[in-house]
Amino acid sequence: MTAYNFPNHRKGDTFRSRQINLGFNITGATIKMQFRLLGASNFSFEWSTTNNTFLVTNATLGIITMSKRILDFKPDTYIYDLQITDSNSDVTTYFEGSILIVQDKTV
């Protein structure tokens, strides 16, 4: 499995929109990326096609866009993976990684 660690991000700052090119047809798929603290059972935040925070830019080519949002979460390292449920209900995890949210100095 491929690993991708996002650059460090300051608490309360805007996480800019990012495009992800999966390189295969995702027509009819549900995609989610959930971020959680290491060892936590519940996720802290997510991007998902279900809640429209992941936008399918081109289903045939497998291009999705992460919507921008403010990440105002406890400074710490969050782990994630990207999981796709295809039109046949098969679930596959394609990549994983982490993001470090660091304390902002200005309030």
N, C-alpha and C positions, 0 to 999 in steps of 0.2 A: 504494500500500500504506500502511496505517495504521502509525504509529510510536507506541510506548508505552515510556517509560523508567521503570523502577521507581525508587522513592525509594532514596537511599543506604542501605546496610545494613552494620552492624558485623560484622566477622569473628568467627565463633563464636557469634553471637546466633541466636535462633530466627526464621526467616522464617515469619510467620504465614500461616495458611490464607487463600486468596483465591478468590472465586468469579468466573468469567468467563462472561458471557452472549454467546454467539456469534450467537444470534438465528435459527438455522436448524437443521433436522433433522440430527443426526449419528449416527443409528442405524447400527450396523455399522462406524463409522469408527474409525481409529487416530489418536491425536493425540499429538504430541510437541513439546516446547519444549526445545531444547538451548542451553546457555550455554557460550561459549568465549572465550578471550582473543583479542583482535584479531590476526589473522594466524596463529592456531594451527589445525592441521589436526584435532586431537582436541578433543572437548568436555570440559569440566570437570565439569559436572553437568547434570541434565535432570529434567524432569517428563514423564511419559508414561503413556498408558493401558495400555501393555504391561507396565510394572512397577508399576502401581497407585498411582503418585504423582499422577496426574490421575484423579479420580473423575468419572464421568458422573453428574451429579445428575438431569438430565432430558434424555434423548436427543432427544425430539421438539422441545423448545424450544432445544436446543443449549446447555445449561447444564453447565459443568464446574467442578470445584473442585480447586485446587492444594493438595496436602497440606502441612501444616507440616513444616519440617525445619530442622536447624541448618546454616547456611552457614559452614563453617570452611575457607575457601579463601583463597588468596593475595590480599592487598589489591590491587585493580586494577579496571579497567573490563572487564566481560564483555558481549559482544553475544549476541543470541539472535534467533530467529524462531519462530513457531508454525506448524507444518505439519500438515495434515490429509490422511490417505489415506482416501478415502471407500469405500463398499462396492463401487464399480466399479473400485477400485484407482487412481483418479485422485488425483494429489497436487497440493495447492494450499497456498501459503504465504499466510496471512491477515494477519499483522502482525509487526512486528519492533521491536527496541529495545535497551536496555542496562540494566545495573545496575552501580553502583559499590560495591564492597566496600571499606570503609575499615578501617584498623587499629584494633583494640580496645586500650584502654589498660590494662585490668585482665586479668590472667592467672590 
